[in-house]
Amino acid sequence: MAKVKLDLNGFREVRRSAAPIVTELAEDVASRANSMAVTKGASYEAIPTIDTPEGCVALATTGHGSEQAVKAMVDNAHHNTLLKAMG
């Protein structure tokens, strides 16, 4: 049986190279959530990609601090809008 040695630095770079795609997916989810929102005035947003030690992550979120964000939190709590927007 042959031994396999992984190039962990290379593997990490591959996971981080998907950043534009991950950001685009988060924006798509936020857009779908905005179109599905039942609560009037609710506004979902996408947060661009952030690099982590494991790779990268982007978020579709209700946001915080604004009136639209509070309405989005209520909308998401009652209707699971973000989960439904993921497909």
N, C-alpha and C positions, 0 to 999 in steps of 0.2 A: 504494500500500500504506500502511495506517495504522500509526502508531507506537503501541506499547503501553507504558505506564509502570506498573510494579508498585509497589504500596504494601507495601514489605517489613515495616514495623512491623505493619501489619494482617495480613499473611500469618503473621508470627511469632505474633501473638495467636491466630489461628485454630488453629495447631498446638499452642499451650499450652492452649487451651480444652478439649481432649479429655482432660485429666488424669483426671477421674473414670472415664472409660471405659477408659483405659489401665490404671489401677490395678485396676479390676474384671477386666480380661482377665488381668493378672498373677496375681491371686488365683485365677481359674479354672484357670489352668495349674498353679499350685502345688497346688491341690486335686486335680486329675486326677493329677498326679505322685504325690501321697500315696496315692491309691487304687490306683495301678499299681505302687507300690514292691514289689520282690521281697525286698529285704534287710529283715529284721525290725528294727524300731526306727528305720528311716530316716524323716526328717521334712524335707520341703521347705517353703520359706516364700516369701512375696511381700514385696517391699520397695516401699512406696508411691512414687508419682510424684515425680520430681525434675525441676525445670525446668532446661533447658539452653539455650544460645544458639540452637539449632536448633529447639527445641520442648520436648517432655517425654518422659521415659522411666521405666518401672517394670520391676522385675525379678522373675522367678520363679527362685529360687536354692536351692542346697543349704545355704546359710548357712555359718557357721564358728564354731568355738570350743566347741561342745557335742558330746556323744557322738552325738546324733541327726544332727547336721550331718555328722560324719565318716562315719556309716553311709549318709547320703544321698549323699555324695561317692562312696563305694564303689559304691553301688547305681547311681548315674548313670554311673559309669565302665564298669561291666560290662554295663548294660542300656540305656543311652541314654534313661533315663526322661524327662528333661525334653524331649528332642526328640520322643519319642513322645507326650508329654502335649500338645504344641502341635497335634497333629492331623495 
